[in-house]
Amino acid sequence: MPQDVVAIAGHFDLAGRPETVAPITAGHINDTYVLTTTAGGKAVRYVFQRINHYVFRNPPQVMENILRVTEHIRERLSHTEPGLARRQLRVIPARDGQGYYQDADGDFWRAYTYIENAVTYDTIPSTSLAQEAARMFGWFQGLLRDLPAPPLHETIPGFHDTSRRLEYFGQILKKDAFNRARHAAAEIDFVLEHAAICEVLPNLVGQGRFPVRTVHNDTKINNVMLDEVSGTGVCILDLDTVMPGLSVHDFGDLVRTASCPAAEDERDLSKVVIDAPWFEALTRGFAQETCRWLAPVERDHLVFGAKIITFEQMVRFLTDYLAGDVYYKVHREGHNLDRTHTQMRLVQSIIEQEESLNGLVRRAFQDNPGDTT
């Protein structure tokens, strides 16, 4: 594969000749590599990705969205923080001018600048960094509030349509093609017992009481880059799912991935809990950037956003387990079932602490009052 990446690189407008290629194993969806060239006696690094077109059925639309978003953010920052603007994600065009290259096998490839002197974390090491990561996701939403029309493409239709996810789960469960339901009886019962929560947000949106915004839709903590020295936010990564959505889904996925000390596939469920101090740090960071424009109904549903997005992720992992592990990359037998267990335990933890977590949200926004206009 490294030689294939070198050949693919020849179709992009890079500085210098390719020297080395190294795979990046993090991430569930796309195949990612770091390619290094030498230009003017200096090493220049790029990120190459083969887009998973089983997940993203229309890669050209994905790249159209990403180009619009990255160019808008760099333009906004160029007037206020030019140094930060230069550290944002930038798409390297293919030699035909497109934001991607399609190879002879029908695979779609893209290239980005490599953001130097910045790091990501799968598990954030401190509450201060958690607060900064949360601030960055609020910052990202704020920068896209004035993204010019038209709306971005819906790169995965119904991505956070939890009712639709639940319906698909039911279809897969009925088939039980791999005879796995017998290993997940408690998890299946939990999903069916809590199914009614799937309708809360769609009903509010349908009544015109809840705003639809341009949001990230996949706010795992490792999608934030922080400066490796100062710890301050640099940029947001993994923009494939940036499209119209709900602010509370973004906050909720951030809570899901960053307020629990355990890994997403932790087998020791005693370690899986929503940690209140970490939740408070995330809330304060998010409020710092969103207090000026987040609507009261959104503030009131931030904890619910954490509950529904964690429930949704549980449904997704469980569905993929029952379907034979066709969506998420797995690295061991029962990997998706392990992921299901952690999400179920997190939902339970949110339910157990719901009142106190809502109190932390109210306090964070009282300390950052804003004006919600």
N, C-alpha and C positions, 0 to 999 in steps of 0.2 A: 503493500500500500504506500509506503513513503515515496517510492519512485513514481507511482501514479499521481501523488500530490505534486511532485516536482513537475510532471508533465502538465497537470492542470494549471499550475502557477504560470506557465508560459502563455496562458490566455488572459492574464490580468496585467494591469499597468503597474508593475512593481519597480522599485528602485534596486538595481543591481541584479546579480545572478544568484539563484538559489544555492545554498550551501548545505543546510541541514534541515531535516524534518523530524519533529517529535510529536507523538500523539498526546492528547489530553484526555484522560479517562473519565473525568468528572462529567456529569450530565446524563440524563436518561434518554435523550431523544436523538440529537444530531451527532455525527462523527466529526471530531474537532482535532486540528493539528496546529502546531506552531512551526512556521517556516521562517528560516533565517537567511537573509541575503547579505552580501557585502557590497556597499556603495560608498565610494570616496574614502575607502579605507576603514569604514565603520560598519558594524553589524546593524542591520535593520530587521526587525521582527514583524511578522504578520500572522494573523489568525485565519486559518482556512477551515471552512465547514462544508460538509456535504449535508444538504438539507434533507431531512427525513420526509419524503413526499408521501409516505403512508399516513403520517400525522398531518402534514401540511399539504393539502391536495393541490394547492395552487401557489407554488413557490414564487412565480412572478408577482403575484399580488402581495405576498409576504414582503418581498424586497421593495415593492413600491411603497408600502407602509413604512418600512424601516428607513428608506431614503428620506421620506417626508419628515419623519420624526427626528432623525439625527440632524438633518439640515436645519430644521426649525430650532432645535435646541442650540446648535452652534451659533446660529444667527442671533438668537436672543442673548446668549452669553457674550457674544463678541462686543456688545455695547456696554456691558456691565462688569464682566469678569473675563477679559480676553485670555488670561493665562489658563483659566479653567476651560474655556472654550476649546483650546488647543488639546486638551486631554480628554475630550469626548470621543465616543465611538465614531469612526468614519468608515464608510463603505468604500472599498477600492474598486473602481469600475473595471469591468472586463474590457478587452481591447475593442470590442464592438460598441462600447458605450453603455451597455446594460449594467445593471447592478448585480449580475450573476452570470454564470456560464453553464450551459447544459452540455454534458459530454455525450459521447456516442452511445452510452448505455442508457441515456435518458435521465441520468442523475443531475441534480442542480447543485452548483458550487458557488460559494461566496467568499469574499476576503475582506478582512477588516485590518485597520491599523492595530498594532499591539500596544496596549496602554502600559507604559513603563512605570516602574516605581510605585505600583499600586497592587493591592492584594485583595483576595476574597477569602471568606471563611465559610466552611460548611457548618461549623458550630462557633458562634461568636464568643470571644474569650472574656468579655467584660460588659457590664451594663452601660458603661459610657460609650463603647463602640456600638452596642445595640441601639442606644438612643440616636447616635449619629446615622446609623443605617436607616432607621425609621424616618429620621428627618429627610434623608435623601429620597425616599419613596414619596413623601409628601411634596418635596421640592420638584420631583419629576412630574407629578400630577399637576402642580401649579404651573410649570412651564408650558404644559400642553393645553391649558385652559383656553388659550387664544390660537390654537392650531387652526389655520384657515380651512374652510369647507373645500371639498365635501368630506363627510365622515370617512374614517379609515375603513378599509376592507375588513370584513369579519373573517379572519384567517382560519379559525376553527368554529364553524357555526354552532351556536349553543354551548360555548365553552364552559360558561358558568351558569348554564340553565340546569339547575340541580334536579328539577322535576324530569327533565329529559334524560339526565344521567340515571335517574332512578328507574325510568321506564326501560332504558336499555339494560340496566342491571336485571330487571325482571325477565326480560327476554333471554338473556344469557343464563340466568338461573333456571329457567324452565327447560332449556336445552341440556344444561349440565353435561356438555359434550365430553368433558374429561373426568367425569365422575368425582369432582372435587367438593361438591356441596356438603357431603358428609363430613368433611374436615373443617367446615366453617359454619356449623349450625348456630352457634351463639352469635356470631357476627351477622349472619343473615337475619336472625330474629331482631337484633338491635336495629338494623337498618329499617326493617318493616315497622317496628314500634315507633320510630321517630320520623317517619316519612312526612308527617304533616308540616314540619318546619320548612319544607321545600317551597311552600306556597307564599310565605310571608313577604319576601322582597318582591317577587313578581306581581303580587297584588298591589303593593304600594306604587310600583312603577306604572302599572296599568291604570291606576287612579290618578296619575300625574302628580303624586305626592313625593316622589323620590327621583332626583336628577340622574340622568345617564351622562357620564363623562368619558373622556379619553383616558384610559387607565392602562396599567401594565398587565394585569391579569395573572401574573405568575411571580409574585413577590417573595420568592425564597431568598433567604439572607445571603446566599452566595451569588445573587445577581446584583449585589452592590459592590463597587470597587472603592476601597478606602486607601488613602495615601499611606504607604508603608512606614513612614516616619512620624507624621503628625496624627494619623488616624482620622483625618477629616475626609469627608466624602469627595469622591472624584467623579464618578459617573454610574449610570445604571446599564446593566447588560441584559442579554437574552430578550430581545425586543420582538420576537416572533409573534407573541400574543398581544402586543399593544394594539388596542382597538376599543370601540365603545364598550363601556361596562360600568360597574359600580365601585365607588371609592371604598366602600366597606369590605368588598371582596379583597381589594389590595391590602387593606389593613389586616383583615382576617388571616390571609395567607402569611403575612409577616408574623403575626402572633403564632400561628401554627408552627412556623419553622424556626422562630428565634426566641420564644419565651419558654421553651422546654429544654432542659439541659441534656436530654438524650437525643441520639441520632434518630433519623426517620425510620430506620429499620431495627431499632433496639429491641432485643429479645427479652431483656429484664424489665418488665413493665412497672416494677417498683420505681424505676427512674423516670417514668413518663408522667409528667405533671406540668400544668401551667404554673410557672414560678411567678408569684405576685410582684416581687421587685423587678424582675425582668419585664414583665408585662407593663409595669409602671414606666420603666425607661422607654419602652417602645411607644407608649401612648404620649409621653412628653415630647419625644422627638417628632412624632407625626403631628401633634398639635402645634408645635413650633412653626411649621410651614403651612398648615392648613387652617389655622384659627381664623384667618382673615376672610376665608371664602367657603368653608365647609358649612353646609346647611344644618340647622338644628336636628332635622330628621336623620341626617347622616351621623351626626355625633351620637344620637340616641341609639343607633343601631350598630355601633362599632363592635361591641362585645358580641352581639348577635352575628355580625359578619364573621367573627372568629369561629363561632360555633358552626355556622352553616358551611363555611368553606372547609373546615376540618371534617365535618360530616360528608361533604361532597368528595373530598379526597379519599376518605375511607371507602365510599361507594366505588370510586374509580379504581383503587387498588384491588378491592374485592372483586369487582367485575373482571379486571384483567386476570386475576388469579383463576377465576372460574372459566374464563375464555381460553386459557392456555398460555398466558404471558405473551400476548401479541403486541402490546403497546409499550410498556416500560421495559427497559433493559433489566434483566435479572442476573444475579451472580451466584445464586445457590438455589437449591430445591426449596420451594415454599417461600421465596423471598417476598413476593407480593402479599402473601398471607401475613408474614411478619410485619410488613408495612401497614397492613390493614389493622392489626392488633394495636399498633402505636396510635393510629388515628382514632380508633374507638376509645382508647383510654384517654386521649386528649379531650374528646368531646365530653366524656364523663367528668373530667377535671373542670372544664369550663362550666358545665351545669352546676357542679358542686360549689363553685366560687362566683357564680354569675352576679349576685348582688354586690359583692365587694369589688369585683372588677369594674362594674358600672360606676361605682363610687370613685375609683381611680381615674376613669375617663372624665367624669365631671370635674374633678379637681385639676386635672391637667389643662382642661380648657378654661377653667376659671383663672388659672395662672397665666394663660395666653389668650386673653379674651377676644382679640380680633374684632371684626365687624360683620362677618358672614355675608358681605355684599359681593 
